[in-house]
Amino acid sequence: MTAQLVRLQTAPDLVDRVYRALLDAISEGSLVPGAKLTQEEIAEQLAVSRQPVLQALRLLKQDGLVHDAPGRGVIVAPLDAERIGQVYEVRGALDGLAARLAAERRAVLDPKLIEHGRQTARGKDIKAMIEADIAFHNAIYAASGNPLIGASARAHWVHLRRVMGAVLQSSPQREAIWDEHAAIAAAIAAGDARRAAELIDHHALGASDNLRTRLAAVLTTTLP
């Protein structure tokens, strides 16, 4: 007997495209903390119906990136330095495990990841910088051989890409980050599991301290 399924009203890829557009805008800072969002305005700007916008906003609310606003609509959630520190603690543990497992397999990461990352660091495209960083870490997750690591880390990158977008606009350490990435990749390829884990742990701690410090400065300068 053929199962009777409810007809889908909105194409999933359209919802995802709206979600990604809003996520990028929040990450890059064009939608600042506290900015009010309405379905009508978003639908008009993206030239879509309200239905995919509603679904995308629900996903962003689940991620904690938007909150219900008094009255109608939602607002972009405020940045929280303490929360970001907690996210980095979890991501750091996952990264350390991934790097150790990848090193045990003597995985060789694509050198183009490092090359592309350095190129984006010299430019002005914040989204490209964020995507290059995420691509490098995703490569380590994949090289670990444990798909649960990448799946677990993915939820945290939603928040990390946002704070990265807030601080990369003025960070003088963009290229130094890729020196650290190159050293991590070299340790993994050499099969030095301890070294790879130590380097990526140091990288995560340094990034956390730097981002939290810069985030505090950003929040201070944007306060009325």
C-alpha positions in Angstrom: 0.0 0.0 0.0 1.4 3.4 -1.0 2.0 5.7 1.9 0.0 8.9 1.9 2.4 11.8 2.4 1.6 15.5 2.9 2.6 17.7 0.0 5.6 19.9 0.8 4.7 23.6 0.4 8.2 25.0 0.3 11.3 23.7 -1.5 13.9 22.8 1.2 16.7 24.3 -0.9 14.9 27.7 -1.0 14.5 27.6 2.8 18.3 26.8 3.0 19.1 29.7 0.6 17.1 32.2 2.7 18.7 30.8 5.9 22.2 31.1 4.4 21.6 34.7 3.2 20.4 35.7 6.7 23.3 33.8 8.4 25.8 35.5 6.1 24.3 38.9 6.8 24.5 38.3 10.5 28.0 36.9 10.4 29.3 39.8 8.2 27.7 42.4 10.4 25.3 43.9 7.9 22.6 42.7 10.3 23.8 44.0 13.6 22.8 42.7 17.1 19.4 44.1 18.0 18.4 44.7 14.4 14.7 44.0 13.9 13.7 41.5 11.2 10.3 41.1 9.7 9.1 38.5 7.3 7.7 41.0 4.8 10.9 43.0 4.5 13.1 39.9 4.1 10.8 38.4 1.6 10.8 41.6 -0.4 14.5 42.0 -0.4 15.2 38.4 -1.3 12.3 38.2 -3.8 10.8 35.2 -2.2 7.4 34.4 -0.6 7.0 34.7 3.2 6.9 30.9 3.7 10.6 30.1 3.2 11.4 33.2 5.3 9.3 32.0 8.2 11.0 28.6 8.0 14.5 30.1 7.9 13.8 32.4 10.8 12.6 29.4 12.8 16.0 27.7 12.1 17.9 30.8 13.1 15.8 30.9 16.3 16.7 27.3 17.0 20.4 28.2 16.5 20.0 31.1 19.0 20.9 33.7 16.4 17.6 35.5 16.6 15.1 36.1 19.3 11.4 37.1 19.4 11.0 40.9 19.5 8.4 42.8 21.5 5.5 43.2 19.1 6.0 41.9 15.6 9.0 40.1 14.2 12.3 39.0 15.7 15.7 40.7 16.4 19.3 39.6 15.9 20.5 38.1 19.1 23.3 40.0 21.0 26.9 38.8 21.0 27.9 37.1 24.2 31.7 36.8 24.9 31.2 34.3 27.7 29.0 32.1 25.5 31.6 32.2 22.7 34.3 31.1 25.2 32.2 28.1 26.1 31.7 27.2 22.5 35.4 27.4 21.9 36.0 25.0 24.8 33.8 22.4 23.1 35.2 23.0 19.6 38.7 22.8 21.0 38.1 19.4 22.4 36.6 18.2 19.1 39.5 19.7 17.1 42.1 18.0 19.3 40.5 14.6 18.9 40.2 15.1 15.1 43.8 16.2 14.8 45.1 13.3 16.8 43.1 10.8 14.8 44.1 12.4 11.5 47.8 12.3 12.5 47.5 8.6 13.4 46.4 8.1 9.8 49.2 10.3 8.5 46.6 12.3 6.6 47.8 14.8 4.1 45.6 17.9 3.9 45.2 19.6 0.5 47.9 22.4 0.5 45.5 24.5 -1.6 43.5 25.0 1.6 46.4 26.9 3.2 47.2 28.8 0.0 43.6 29.9 -0.4 43.4 30.8 3.2 46.4 33.1 3.0 45.0 34.8 -0.1 41.7 35.5 1.6 43.5 36.9 4.7 45.2 39.5 2.5 41.8 40.6 1.0 38.7 42.3 2.3 36.1 39.6 1.8 35.1 38.7 5.4 32.8 35.9 4.2 35.7 34.3 2.2 37.9 34.5 5.2 35.4 32.7 7.4 34.6 30.0 4.7 38.4 29.3 4.2 38.9 28.8 8.0 35.9 26.5 8.2 37.1 24.6 5.2 40.4 23.9 6.8 38.9 22.6 10.0 36.4 20.5 8.1 39.2 18.9 6.2 40.7 17.8 9.6 37.4 16.4 10.7 37.1 14.5 7.5 40.7 13.2 7.7 40.0 11.9 11.3 37.9 9.1 9.8 35.2 9.8 12.4 32.2 11.5 10.8 30.6 12.2 14.2 33.3 14.8 14.9 32.3 17.0 12.0 28.7 16.5 12.7 29.1 17.6 16.3 31.3 20.6 15.5 28.9 21.9 12.8 26.4 23.2 15.3 29.1 25.3 17.0 30.5 26.8 13.8 27.2 28.7 13.3 28.1 30.8 16.4 31.8 30.9 15.7 31.4 32.3 12.2 29.4 35.1 13.6 31.9 36.3 16.1 34.7 35.8 13.6 32.9 38.1 11.2 32.7 40.7 14.0 36.4 40.7 14.7 38.1 39.8 11.4 37.1 43.2 10.0 39.9 44.8 12.0 42.1 41.9 13.1 45.9 42.3 12.3 46.5 38.5 12.9 44.7 37.2 9.8 47.8 35.8 8.2 49.3 34.5 11.4 46.3 32.2 11.8 47.3 30.5 8.6 50.9 30.0 9.8 49.4 28.1 12.7 47.1 26.1 10.3 50.2 25.2 8.2 52.0 23.9 11.3 49.0 21.8 12.3 48.8 20.3 8.8 52.5 19.5 8.8 52.3 17.7 12.2 49.3 15.7 11.0 51.1 14.6 7.8 54.2 13.6 9.8 52.1 11.4 12.0 52.9 13.3 15.2 49.6 12.9 17.0 50.8 14.6 20.2 52.2 17.5 18.4 49.2 18.0 16.2 46.8 17.9 19.2 49.0 20.4 21.1 49.2 22.8 18.2 45.5 22.8 17.5 44.7 23.1 21.2 47.1 26.1 21.4 45.4 27.5 18.2 41.9 27.1 19.7 42.9 28.7 23.0 44.7 31.6 21.3 41.8 32.2 18.9 39.3 32.1 21.9 41.3 34.6 23.9 41.9 36.9 20.9 38.2 36.8 19.7 36.8 37.3 23.2 39.2 40.3 23.7 38.3 41.9 20.4 34.6 41.1 20.8 34.7 43.0 24.1 36.3 45.9 22.4 33.7 45.8 19.6 30.8 45.7 22.1 32.3 48.6 24.0 32.7 50.8 20.9 29.1 50.0 19.8 27.4 50.8 23.1 25.4 54.1 23.0 
